[in-house]
Amino acid sequence: MDIKGTSVRSLILRFLNNQKKRDNNYFIAQGILKSFSKIPQLTIYDLSEEYFVSTSAISRFIRLLGFASYTEFKDAVATEIDIVNDYAKHFAQPAQEQSEEFMSIFTDNILANINYVKEHIALEQVERIVATIAQAENVAVFGLEFATFMGQHFQSKMASMDKLIQVGFTIEEQIEIVETISENSVALVFSMEGGFFYFSEKVIAALKEKGVTIIAFTFKNAPIIERNAEEVMICGEINENTEGRIAILYIMELLIYYYMRDIYLIR
């Protein structure tokens, strides 16, 4: 399984959320999440003793997630345990007096991104994208972790208007989607920093080879995006403290509304 660009915690949480029985794998998954920040310092034997399961059972679960070995799994965990990387250095410290300052700046930045869309994005572009979605035989949402979570919301709302949207969580699932859709299809790529175009080159290459129309929603119209996307919507400018996550949802809500107004209600 190709899991590059997919959060380890998200893989485990997804496993737990979809697990129908509380077997050995279920309790191993729970144990790993409870010890997640300590994983880089723990050997497989430490984990085995702490949760009273065999090392072979842990190895099987690790492979089930898509990792070749516990070492590979531990290295992947080490790269994502530092949540402070989500925020500007100024705010990533235990200083109570900064609480109000963060709320103010964070809120102002979100509003600045929303106002950017209001002031810079032409309604004609939104309506054109909505029409493209309506006319496409297949539509799929692509992105890294948060974008795929929001993609499920977008999928649900569009399904209420009889439009099927596909969402792939891992790169492997995304490749499978590309393989099954037709040439007259649309890929909606939500990537505020453009990371998807770098981390998921296999998916982008498969979309290009299939002749799928790529519409990118981003903050930065980088050369790699310009080379690969037929249309680019700039959705804001600020993503210092994860403000881009709100921008993704905001843009999706605009697409949902205008699809409802322009397509669904006039059928």
HELIX and SHEET records of a PDB file:
HELIX    1   1 VAL A    8  ASN A   18  1                                  11    
HELIX    2   2 ASN A   24  LYS A   34  1                                  11    
HELIX    3   3 PHE A   36  GLN A   41  5                                   6    
HELIX    4   4 ILE A   44  TYR A   51  1                                   8    
HELIX    5   5 THR A   55  LEU A   65  1                                  11    
HELIX    6   6 TYR A   70  ALA A   78  1                                   9    
HELIX    7   7 ILE A   83  ASP A   86  5                                   4    
HELIX    8   8 GLN A   96  GLN A   98  5                                   3    
HELIX    9   9 SER A   99  HIS A  120  1                                  22    
HELIX   10  10 LEU A  123  GLN A  135  1                                  13    
HELIX   11  11 GLU A  145  ALA A  159  1                                  15    
HELIX   12  12 ILE A  171  THR A  180  1                                  10    
HELIX   13  13 GLY A  195  PHE A  199  1                                   5    
HELIX   14  14 GLU A  201  LYS A  210  1                                  10    
HELIX   15  15 PRO A  223  ASN A  228  1                                   6    
HELIX   16  16 GLU A  243  TYR A  259  1                                  17    
HELIX   17  17 MET A  260  TYR A  264  3                                   5    
SHEET    1   A 5 ILE A 165  VAL A 167  0                                        
SHEET    2   A 5 ASN A 138  GLY A 143  1                                        
SHEET    3   A 5 SER A 185  PHE A 190  1                                        
SHEET    4   A 5 THR A 213  THR A 218  1                                        
SHEET    5   A 5 GLU A 231  ILE A 234  1                                        
END                                                                             
